[in-house]
Amino acid sequence: MRPTPVDRLQLEPFRILDKDWALLVAGTASPNPMTVSWGGFGTLWNRPVCTVFVRPTRHTFECLEQSAAFTLNFLAPELRHALAVCGDLSGRDVDKWKAAGIAPVASQNVKVPRVAGAILSLECKILATADIDPARFLDRSIDALYPEKDYHRVYWGEVLLAWSA
Ligand SMILES: Cc1cc2nc3c(=O)[nH]c(=O)nc-3n(C[C@H](O)[C@H](O)[C@H](O)COP(=O)(O)O)c2cc1C
């Protein structure tokens, strides 16, 4: 893994999250990895930004609120099982690092760790958040994705550093 300029990253933005999934790590005292597949990449406020969506029911939500940063980590196909574990169990109940057989490694620009062995990791500083307001859904079919009415909080993270294999 080596630092890579973000404008040199080769990504397939409509596959990498939706199909490959990623591990969002948040929290500093007790960092927690959580599987995500909703989000995106782009330019906002003249900066490279990575966006993630987290429901308030997740333990990760509490971690994000106290860390002001996150890392987004993409794993090789051999580590798919770790993504399944971290998208099923909660850090409230178990140490997901141990359960998934993965390990944290210190980040360079944020206090939240990356995932050791990831093929791509983004170190992100949270610039802003917003809560999804269902009153603003124009396509009412989206309501079906919120049976518990746990509408996501959106986190815009400035990509301070990208590591790629
Ligand atoms: C493929 C996949 C994608 C997921 N994407 C998200 C997501 O983008 N946002 C979210 O809030 N939860 C998402 N989840 C659910 C969380 O990963 C899951 O509820 C997890 O157990 C929460 O862990 P935590 O309580 O330790 O935060 C996803 C789960 C899977 C399996």
The ligand as an SDF file (V2000), in Angstrom:
LIG
                    3D

 31 33  0  0  0  0  0  0  0  0999 V2000
  -23.7480   -5.2720    1.7870 C   0  0  0  0  0  0  0  0  0  0  0  0
  -24.1520   -4.4260    2.9610 C   0  0  0  0  0  0  0  0  0  0  0  0
  -24.1910   -3.0480    2.8270 C   0  0  0  0  0  0  0  0  0  0  0  0
  -24.5790   -2.2240    3.8830 C   0  0  0  0  0  0  0  0  0  0  0  0
  -24.5840   -0.8650    3.6990 N   0  0  0  0  0  0  0  0  0  0  0  0
  -24.9560   -0.0560    4.7300 C   0  0  0  0  0  0  0  0  0  0  0  0
  -24.9130    1.3720    4.5740 C   0  0  0  0  0  0  0  0  0  0  0  0
  -24.5000    1.9180    3.5350 O   0  0  0  0  0  0  0  0  0  0  0  0
  -25.3480    2.1390    5.6150 N   0  0  0  0  0  0  0  0  0  0  0  0
  -25.7870    1.5750    6.8060 C   0  0  0  0  0  0  0  0  0  0  0  0
  -26.1750    2.3280    7.7260 O   0  0  0  0  0  0  0  0  0  0  0  0
  -25.8100    0.2190    6.9790 N   0  0  0  0  0  0  0  0  0  0  0  0
  -25.3830   -0.5990    5.9820 C   0  0  0  0  0  0  0  0  0  0  0  0
  -25.3780   -1.9630    6.1580 N   0  0  0  0  0  0  0  0  0  0  0  0
  -25.7970   -2.5490    7.4380 C   0  0  0  0  0  0  0  0  0  0  0  0
  -24.6720   -2.5730    8.4750 C   0  0  0  0  0  0  0  0  0  0  0  0
  -23.4250   -2.9620    7.9200 O   0  0  0  0  0  0  0  0  0  0  0  0
  -25.0520   -3.5720    9.6020 C   0  0  0  0  0  0  0  0  0  0  0  0
  -26.2910   -3.2130   10.1720 O   0  0  0  0  0  0  0  0  0  0  0  0
  -23.9770   -3.6770   10.6650 C   0  0  0  0  0  0  0  0  0  0  0  0
  -24.2200   -4.8620   11.4130 O   0  0  0  0  0  0  0  0  0  0  0  0
  -23.9560   -2.4880   11.6030 C   0  0  0  0  0  0  0  0  0  0  0  0
  -22.8380   -2.6280   12.4560 O   0  0  0  0  0  0  0  0  0  0  0  0
  -22.5730   -1.6980   13.7200 P   0  0  0  0  0  0  0  0  0  0  0  0
  -23.7940   -1.8070   14.6310 O   0  0  0  0  0  0  0  0  0  0  0  0
  -21.3430   -2.2760   14.3360 O   0  0  0  0  0  0  0  0  0  0  0  0
  -22.4050   -0.3070   13.2210 O   0  0  0  0  0  0  0  0  0  0  0  0
  -24.9740   -2.8060    5.1140 C   0  0  0  0  0  0  0  0  0  0  0  0
  -24.9250   -4.1970    5.2770 C   0  0  0  0  0  0  0  0  0  0  0  0
  -24.5180   -4.9970    4.2130 C   0  0  0  0  0  0  0  0  0  0  0  0
  -24.4570   -6.5010    4.3950 C   0  0  0  0  0  0  0  0  0  0  0  0
  1  2  1  0
  2  3  1  0
  2 30  2  0
  3  4  2  0
  4  5  1  0
  4 28  1  0
  5  6  2  0
  6  7  1  0
  6 13  1  0
  7  8  2  0
  7  9  1  0
  9 10  1  0
 10 11  2  0
 10 12  1  0
 12 13  2  0
 13 14  1  0
 14 15  1  0
 14 28  1  0
 15 16  1  0
 16 17  1  0
 16 18  1  0
 18 19  1  0
 18 20  1  0
 20 21  1  0
 20 22  1  0
 22 23  1  0
 23 24  1  0
 24 25  2  0
 24 26  1  0
 24 27  1  0
 28 29  2  0
 29 30  1  0
 30 31  1  0
M  END
$$$$
